[in-house]
Amino acid sequence: MKKQFLLLVLAFILTLNTYSQITFENGYFINQNNQKINCLIENLDWKNTPTNFRYQLPESKDILIADLKIVKEFAITGQSKYIKTLVKIDRSSRYIENMSTDKNPDLKEETLFLKVHVEGKASLYSYGEGNSSRFFYKIDNSEIKQLIYKTYLVNENSSIAKNNYFREQLFIDLKCDNILQREYENLDYTYKQLFKFFIKYNKCSDTHFVEFETKEKKDLFNLTIRPRLNSSSLSINNSNIDFYNVKFGSKTSLSLGVEAEFILPFNKNKWAIIAEPSYQYYSGEKSKSTSNLAGSEVNAKVDYKSIELPIGIRHYFFVNNDFKIFANASLSLLFDFGLNSKIEFTRKDGSKINTLDVKSGNSAVLGIGGKLRDKYSIELRYQLGRTILKDYIAWNSSFTTASVILGYSFF
């Protein structure tokens, strides 16, 4: 049964993407001949600035690809806009192990798509790469230039310093009576602050402008109460003494967990980090005949308790506005301390043979499920076999659990 469940989980995860909905939304692109092509564009809510995109022409089911070679501009109606431009960009690393000791930016020409945030007398753009963004600006019809911000290493202790030249750039090029000098001096190199600053400048200049605001993502944190029905089994064996080899069998139990889900703010909220502390309990007793022991019978009794903390990643597949399917994989961290879990072996007359202290190892967890209206959920979960006798060299053990989990998100 457990093997069948595991195969079902693996097959579902491997094939799920085939049946998930691909979201194409109204948009357009302008080609190299300055022709505007109305189409449907696959909206991936890009974290990193794309180099291409997939689209469909009206009344066609064919999916085509457009890239920097053929596109000068593209947009998804009411959401985002990108332009192709030749710019000088500094790609200096912001990770200390690869950080430069040179304060000055290393600017090199590249042709890129830039995301448009504000278009007007003063325009703001960005280029996303990894965990950071580089910002660019333009005044009227001048060339697009990078707003310079660079971290670099100084002295033998590898202290990190910052080149905040972008503040001076804005003070020189975007000066307005309603903007105080301290506002330039205190400006941070973040989307939120730069976006507000460019809006303020364009309003101060009393000129027409268009904003393409990256709207704040809501509901990026979910707290879900999750009662469940568990079916757990345990087998143990000893490489030296065969009467210690015991299969305790499958036991059914009820338990409760509370899941914290952190939605990642990109790729249309399809990815999430999950963590779910829960209490696990398993007990069982098994007797077996043996010719190697006085009384010809050994009785094994297990009393196993642990606190589990699966931490993992989840991917959503949107079926429609109300329902989505998900698949997740986690590493379950186990905490046995202070719970006094034991496995005891006794003879037929009740006299003790051996007592083992249970100490668990970590294990992998796979799950598939669905969620309705971001409130109600159901998940099938399988925890792969983990050892619960990791402190004993001659012993092997495998503890597995299959669960049906219901959920209600109240936050």
C-alpha positions as CSV (number, residue, x, y, z in Angstrom):
1,M,0.0,0.0,0.0
2,K,2.8,2.4,0.9
3,K,4.7,1.7,-2.3
4,Q,1.6,2.3,-4.3
5,F,1.0,5.6,-2.6
6,L,4.6,6.7,-3.2
7,L,4.4,5.8,-6.9
8,L,1.2,7.8,-7.1
9,V,2.8,10.8,-5.6
10,L,5.8,10.6,-7.9
11,A,3.8,10.1,-11.0
12,F,1.5,13.0,-10.1
13,I,4.4,15.4,-9.5
14,L,6.0,14.4,-12.8
15,T,2.9,14.8,-14.9
16,L,1.1,17.6,-13.1
17,N,2.7,20.4,-15.1
18,T,1.4,18.9,-18.3
19,Y,-2.2,19.5,-17.2
20,S,-1.7,22.8,-15.4
21,Q,-3.2,26.0,-16.9
22,I,-0.9,28.2,-19.0
23,T,-2.0,31.8,-18.5
24,F,-1.9,33.9,-21.7
25,E,-3.1,37.5,-21.2
26,N,-3.9,40.4,-23.5
27,G,-0.8,42.4,-24.6
28,Y,1.2,43.5,-27.6
29,F,4.7,43.8,-28.9
30,I,6.4,46.1,-31.4
31,N,8.7,44.5,-33.9
32,Q,11.8,45.8,-35.6
33,N,9.7,47.4,-38.4
34,N,7.7,49.4,-35.7
35,Q,4.6,47.3,-36.3
36,K,2.4,46.8,-33.3
37,I,1.2,43.2,-33.0
38,N,-1.7,42.6,-30.7
39,C,-1.5,39.2,-29.1
40,L,-1.8,37.1,-26.0
41,I,1.4,36.9,-23.9
42,E,2.2,34.2,-21.4
43,N,2.4,36.1,-18.1
44,L,5.2,34.5,-15.9
45,D,5.4,37.5,-13.6
46,W,9.1,37.5,-14.1
47,K,11.4,37.8,-11.2
48,N,14.5,38.1,-13.5
49,T,14.1,40.3,-16.5
50,P,13.2,38.0,-19.5
51,T,15.2,37.7,-22.7
52,N,12.2,36.3,-24.5
53,F,8.5,35.5,-24.1
54,R,5.8,33.2,-25.5
55,Y,2.8,34.5,-27.3
56,Q,-0.3,33.5,-29.3
57,L,-1.7,35.5,-32.2
58,P,-5.5,36.1,-32.3
59,E,-7.5,33.1,-33.4
60,S,-4.5,30.9,-33.4
61,K,-3.6,28.1,-31.0
62,D,0.1,28.1,-32.0
63,I,2.5,29.2,-29.3
64,L,5.4,31.3,-30.7
65,I,8.5,32.8,-29.1
66,A,9.7,36.4,-29.5
67,D,13.1,37.7,-28.2
68,L,15.4,40.6,-28.3
69,K,16.3,40.0,-32.0
70,I,12.8,40.8,-33.2
71,V,11.1,42.9,-30.4
72,K,11.6,46.5,-29.5
73,E,8.9,46.7,-26.9
74,F,6.2,44.4,-25.3
75,A,3.6,44.8,-22.7
76,I,0.9,42.9,-20.8
77,T,-2.2,45.1,-20.6
78,G,-2.6,46.8,-17.3
79,Q,0.3,45.0,-15.7
80,S,3.8,45.4,-17.1
81,K,5.8,46.9,-19.9
82,Y,9.3,46.2,-21.2
83,I,11.5,48.0,-23.7
84,K,14.6,46.9,-25.6
85,T,17.6,49.3,-25.3
86,L,21.3,49.5,-25.6
87,V,22.7,50.5,-22.2
88,K,25.8,50.5,-20.1
89,I,25.3,48.2,-17.2
90,D,27.5,47.3,-14.1
91,R,27.2,43.7,-13.2
92,S,29.6,43.7,-10.3
93,S,28.8,41.0,-7.8
94,R,27.1,41.9,-4.5
95,Y,28.2,38.6,-2.9
96,I,31.2,39.1,-0.6
97,E,33.1,36.1,-2.0
98,N,33.1,37.7,-5.5
99,M,32.9,41.4,-4.5
100,S,35.3,43.8,-6.2
101,T,37.7,46.1,-4.4
102,D,37.2,48.8,-6.9
103,K,34.7,51.6,-5.9
104,N,34.0,52.5,-9.5
105,P,31.4,50.6,-11.6
106,D,32.5,48.4,-14.4
107,L,30.1,49.6,-17.1
108,K,29.8,47.5,-20.3
109,E,27.4,47.9,-23.2
110,E,24.6,45.4,-23.6
111,T,21.3,45.1,-25.3
112,L,18.6,44.3,-22.8
113,F,14.9,44.4,-22.0
114,L,14.3,46.9,-19.2
115,K,11.1,46.9,-17.2
116,V,9.3,50.2,-17.3
117,H,8.1,51.6,-13.9
118,V,7.5,55.4,-14.7
119,E,7.3,57.1,-18.1
120,G,7.4,60.9,-18.2
121,K,9.8,63.8,-18.0
122,A,11.8,61.5,-15.7
123,S,11.5,57.8,-16.5
124,L,12.4,54.9,-14.2
125,Y,13.4,51.4,-15.4
126,S,14.8,48.3,-13.8
127,Y,16.7,45.1,-14.7
128,G,16.2,42.1,-12.4
129,E,18.9,39.6,-12.0
130,G,19.1,37.0,-9.2
131,N,18.2,38.6,-5.9
132,S,19.0,42.1,-6.9
133,S,17.7,44.8,-9.3
134,R,19.6,47.5,-11.1
135,F,17.8,50.7,-11.8
136,F,18.0,53.0,-14.8
137,Y,16.6,56.4,-15.6
138,K,16.1,58.9,-18.5
139,I,15.3,62.6,-18.5
140,D,13.2,63.8,-21.5
141,N,14.7,62.3,-24.6
142,S,18.2,61.7,-23.3
143,E,19.9,58.3,-23.2
144,I,19.0,55.8,-20.6
145,K,21.7,55.6,-17.9
146,Q,22.1,53.3,-14.9
147,L,21.6,54.7,-11.4
148,I,24.9,53.8,-9.8
149,Y,25.0,51.8,-6.6
150,K,27.9,49.4,-5.9
151,T,29.1,47.5,-2.9
152,Y,32.9,46.9,-2.7
153,L,35.6,45.7,-0.3
154,V,38.0,47.9,1.6
155,N,41.0,47.3,3.8
156,E,42.4,43.9,5.0
157,N,39.4,43.1,7.1
158,S,37.3,42.9,4.0
159,S,34.8,45.5,5.2
160,I,32.0,46.4,2.8
161,A,31.6,49.9,1.6
162,K,28.9,51.4,-0.7
163,N,29.1,53.7,-3.7
164,N,25.8,55.6,-3.6
165,Y,26.5,57.8,-6.6
166,F,22.8,57.4,-7.7
167,R,21.9,60.0,-5.1
168,E,24.2,62.6,-6.7
169,Q,22.9,61.6,-10.2
170,L,19.3,62.3,-9.1
171,F,20.3,65.5,-7.3
172,I,21.9,66.9,-10.4
173,D,19.4,65.7,-13.0
174,L,16.1,65.6,-11.1
175,K,16.1,68.8,-9.1
176,C,12.9,70.4,-8.0
177,D,11.8,73.0,-5.5
178,N,9.5,70.7,-3.7
179,I,12.1,68.1,-3.1
180,L,14.4,68.8,-0.1
181,Q,18.1,68.0,-0.2
182,R,17.8,65.5,2.7
183,E,15.4,63.5,0.5
184,Y,18.2,62.8,-2.0
185,E,20.7,62.1,0.8
186,N,18.4,59.6,2.5
187,L,17.2,57.8,-0.6
188,D,17.7,54.0,-0.6
189,Y,18.4,51.9,-3.7
190,T,15.1,50.1,-3.7
191,Y,12.2,49.9,-6.0
192,K,9.7,51.3,-3.5
193,Q,11.7,54.4,-2.6
194,L,12.9,55.1,-6.2
195,F,9.4,54.7,-7.6
196,K,7.9,57.2,-5.1
197,F,10.8,59.6,-5.8
198,F,10.2,59.6,-9.6
199,I,6.4,60.0,-9.1
200,K,7.1,63.0,-6.8
201,Y,9.5,64.6,-9.3
202,N,7.1,64.2,-12.2
203,K,4.3,65.8,-10.2
204,C,6.6,68.5,-9.1
205,S,7.5,69.2,-12.8
206,D,3.8,69.4,-13.6
207,T,4.2,67.2,-16.6
208,H,2.2,64.2,-17.9
209,F,3.5,60.8,-16.8
210,V,2.4,57.2,-16.8
211,E,3.2,54.8,-13.9
212,F,3.5,51.0,-14.2
213,E,3.5,50.2,-10.5
214,T,4.6,46.7,-9.4
215,K,1.6,46.3,-7.1
216,E,2.2,45.0,-3.6
217,K,1.5,41.3,-3.3
218,K,-1.2,40.5,-0.8
219,D,-1.8,37.3,1.1
220,L,1.9,36.3,0.9
221,F,1.5,34.5,4.3
222,N,-1.0,31.8,5.1
223,L,-1.5,30.1,8.4
224,T,-3.5,26.8,8.1
225,I,-4.9,24.5,10.7
226,R,-4.5,20.9,9.4
227,P,-6.1,17.9,11.1
228,R,-5.0,14.5,9.5
229,L,-5.5,10.8,9.4
230,N,-2.2,9.0,9.6
231,S,-1.3,5.4,8.6
232,S,2.1,4.6,10.0
233,S,4.2,1.4,10.0
234,L,7.5,0.4,11.6
235,S,10.0,-2.4,11.0
236,I,13.2,-3.0,12.8
237,N,16.0,-5.5,12.4
238,N,19.3,-6.5,13.9
239,S,22.2,-7.8,11.8
240,N,23.4,-10.1,14.6
241,I,20.2,-11.5,16.3
242,D,17.3,-12.5,14.2
243,F,14.6,-12.5,16.9
244,Y,15.0,-8.8,17.1
245,N,13.7,-8.5,13.5
246,V,10.1,-7.2,14.0
247,K,7.5,-5.7,11.7
248,F,5.0,-3.9,13.9
249,G,2.5,-3.3,11.1
250,S,0.3,-0.4,10.1
251,K,-1.3,1.7,12.8
252,T,-3.9,4.5,12.2
253,S,-4.0,7.6,14.3
254,L,-5.3,11.2,14.3
255,S,-3.0,14.2,14.7
256,L,-3.0,18.0,14.2
257,G,-0.6,20.4,12.6
258,V,-0.4,24.1,11.9
259,E,1.2,25.1,8.6
260,A,3.0,28.4,7.9
261,E,3.2,29.1,4.2
262,F,5.3,32.0,2.8
263,I,4.3,32.8,-0.8
264,L,7.3,33.9,-2.9
265,P,6.4,37.2,-4.7
266,F,7.2,36.3,-8.3
267,N,6.1,33.9,-11.0
268,K,2.4,34.6,-10.3
269,N,2.7,33.4,-6.7
270,K,3.2,29.8,-7.9
271,W,6.1,29.0,-5.4
272,A,6.0,28.9,-1.6
273,I,8.1,28.0,1.4
274,I,6.2,25.8,3.9
275,A,6.8,24.7,7.5
276,E,4.5,22.7,9.7
277,P,5.3,21.6,13.2
278,S,3.2,18.6,14.4
279,Y,3.2,15.9,17.0
280,Q,3.7,12.3,16.0
281,Y,2.7,9.2,18.1
282,Y,3.0,5.5,17.3
283,S,2.6,2.5,19.6
284,G,2.5,-1.2,18.8
285,E,3.2,-4.6,20.2
286,K,4.3,-7.8,18.5
287,S,5.1,-11.3,19.7
288,K,7.1,-13.9,17.7
289,S,8.3,-17.4,18.3
290,T,12.0,-18.1,18.6
291,S,14.2,-21.2,19.4
292,N,17.0,-19.0,20.6
293,L,15.4,-17.7,23.8
294,A,14.1,-19.3,27.0
295,G,10.3,-19.4,26.8
296,S,10.5,-19.7,23.0
297,E,8.8,-16.3,22.6
298,V,9.9,-12.7,22.4
299,N,7.5,-9.7,22.9
300,A,8.4,-6.4,21.3
301,K,6.7,-3.2,22.4
302,V,7.2,0.3,20.9
303,D,6.2,3.6,22.3
304,Y,7.4,6.3,19.9
305,K,6.7,10.0,20.2
306,S,8.3,12.9,18.3
307,I,7.8,16.5,17.2
308,E,8.1,16.9,13.5
309,L,9.0,20.0,11.5
310,P,8.8,19.5,7.8
311,I,10.4,22.4,5.9
312,G,10.1,22.5,2.2
313,I,8.9,24.1,-1.1
314,R,5.5,24.0,-2.8
315,H,4.5,24.7,-6.3
316,Y,1.0,25.6,-7.4
317,F,-0.7,24.9,-10.7
318,F,-3.7,27.1,-11.3
319,V,-6.8,25.4,-12.7
320,N,-9.1,28.4,-12.5
321,N,-9.6,31.5,-10.3
322,D,-11.0,29.4,-7.4
323,F,-9.1,26.2,-7.5
324,K,-5.4,25.3,-7.7
325,I,-3.4,22.1,-7.4
326,F,-0.1,21.8,-5.6
327,A,2.8,19.5,-5.2
328,N,5.4,19.9,-2.4
329,A,8.6,18.3,-1.2
330,S,10.0,18.8,2.3
331,L,12.8,17.7,4.6
332,S,11.2,16.6,7.9
333,L,13.3,17.6,10.9
334,L,12.7,15.3,14.0
335,F,13.0,16.3,17.6
336,D,12.9,13.3,20.1
337,F,14.5,15.0,23.2
338,G,12.5,14.7,26.4
339,L,9.8,12.5,24.9
340,N,11.3,9.2,26.3
341,S,10.4,7.0,23.3
342,K,11.5,3.4,23.7
343,I,11.4,-0.1,22.2
344,E,11.3,-2.8,24.8
345,F,11.9,-6.6,24.3
346,T,10.6,-9.1,27.0
347,R,10.3,-12.8,27.4
348,K,7.0,-14.7,27.6
349,D,7.1,-14.4,31.4
350,G,7.5,-10.6,31.2
351,S,11.2,-10.5,32.1
352,K,13.2,-7.8,30.3
353,I,15.6,-8.7,27.5
354,N,16.6,-5.3,26.1
355,T,15.5,-1.6,25.9
356,L,16.3,0.7,23.0
357,D,16.2,4.5,23.3
358,V,14.6,5.9,20.1
359,K,16.5,8.6,18.3
360,S,15.1,9.7,14.9
361,G,16.8,10.7,11.7
362,N,15.5,13.3,9.3
363,S,13.4,12.2,6.3
364,A,12.0,13.3,3.0
365,V,8.3,14.1,2.6
366,L,6.3,14.3,-0.7
367,G,2.8,15.6,-1.0
368,I,0.1,16.4,-3.6
369,G,-3.2,18.3,-3.1
370,G,-5.7,20.9,-4.0
371,K,-6.9,24.2,-2.6
372,L,-10.3,25.9,-3.0
373,R,-10.7,29.7,-2.7
374,D,-7.5,30.0,-0.8
375,K,-9.3,28.6,2.2
376,Y,-10.0,24.9,2.1
377,S,-7.4,22.3,1.2
378,I,-6.8,18.6,1.1
379,E,-3.4,16.9,0.7
380,L,-2.1,13.3,0.3
381,R,1.3,13.1,1.9
382,Y,3.9,10.3,2.1
383,Q,6.9,10.4,4.5
384,L,9.6,8.2,3.2
385,G,11.2,5.6,5.5
386,R,13.3,7.1,8.3
387,T,15.5,5.5,10.9
388,I,14.4,5.8,14.5
389,L,17.5,3.9,15.9
390,K,20.3,6.1,14.5
391,D,22.4,5.7,17.6
392,Y,22.7,1.9,17.2
393,I,25.2,0.6,14.7
394,A,23.9,-3.0,14.4
395,W,20.2,-1.9,14.1
396,N,18.2,-0.8,11.1
397,S,14.7,0.6,11.2
398,S,12.2,2.1,8.8
399,F,9.3,4.3,9.9
400,T,6.9,5.5,7.2
401,T,3.7,7.5,7.3
402,A,0.9,8.1,4.7
403,S,-1.5,10.9,5.6
404,V,-4.7,12.4,4.4
405,I,-4.7,16.0,5.5
406,L,-7.5,18.5,5.6
407,G,-6.8,22.2,5.9
408,Y,-8.5,25.5,6.7
409,S,-6.6,28.8,6.2
410,F,-7.6,31.3,8.8
411,F,-4.9,33.8,8.1
